[in-house]
């Protein structure tokens, strides 16, 4: 499977309800960085009491 954003091979693939998405390492890290800065993610962490110690 190829990365959803570029032509590289996907290092990570996710299948949800028949929809498959693949990401290379670089794009996975970029998306992860975006989520880590997102206020919605912090609310989820607070809701589930996630501690990354």
C-alpha positions as a Python dict, from the first residue, in 0.01 Angstrom:
ca = {
    (1, 'X'): (0, 0, 0),
    (2, 'X'): (118, 352, -73),
    (3, 'X'): (111, 656, 154),
    (4, 'X'): (-211, 857, 132),
    (5, 'X'): (-6, 1177, 82),
    (6, 'X'): (284, 1069, -140),
    (7, 'X'): (411, 784, -358),
    (8, 'X'): (621, 616, -88),
    (9, 'X'): (537, 281, 60),
    (10, 'X'): (310, 301, 365),
    (11, 'X'): (481, 219, 696),
    (12, 'X'): (149, 229, 882),
    (13, 'X'): (-192, 120, 756),
    (14, 'X'): (-529, 152, 922),
    (15, 'X'): (-849, -24, 818),
    (16, 'X'): (-1177, 109, 958),
    (17, 'X'): (-1512, -14, 827),
    (18, 'X'): (-1354, -119, 498),
    (19, 'X'): (-1170, 210, 442),
    (20, 'X'): (-791, 167, 431),
    (21, 'X'): (-543, 450, 477),
    (22, 'X'): (-166, 420, 465),
    (23, 'X'): (102, 663, 578),
    (24, 'X'): (478, 670, 534),
    (25, 'X'): (690, 744, 841),
    (26, 'X'): (733, 1113, 749),
    (27, 'X'): (363, 1182, 697),
    (28, 'X'): (268, 979, 1004),
    (29, 'X'): (499, 1199, 1214),
    (30, 'X'): (355, 1516, 1056),
    (31, 'X'): (-3, 1409, 1132),
    (32, 'X'): (97, 1304, 1484),
    (33, 'X'): (256, 1647, 1543),
    (34, 'X'): (-63, 1818, 1422),
    (35, 'X'): (-274, 1611, 1660),
    (36, 'X'): (-42, 1673, 1954),
    (37, 'X'): (-99, 2049, 1915),
    (38, 'X'): (-474, 2013, 1878),
    (39, 'X'): (-702, 2128, 2160),
    (40, 'X'): (-946, 1844, 2087),
    (41, 'X'): (-676, 1588, 2159),
    (42, 'X'): (-606, 1750, 2495),
    (43, 'X'): (-975, 1730, 2583),
    (44, 'X'): (-970, 1358, 2499),
    (45, 'X'): (-662, 1308, 2713),
    (46, 'X'): (-835, 1488, 3000),
    (47, 'X'): (-1151, 1285, 2952),
    (48, 'X'): (-967, 954, 2959),
    (49, 'X'): (-708, 1067, 3214),
    (50, 'X'): (-415, 977, 2992),
    (51, 'X'): (-80, 1043, 3153),
    (52, 'X'): (227, 1026, 2930),
    (53, 'X'): (480, 1016, 3216),
}
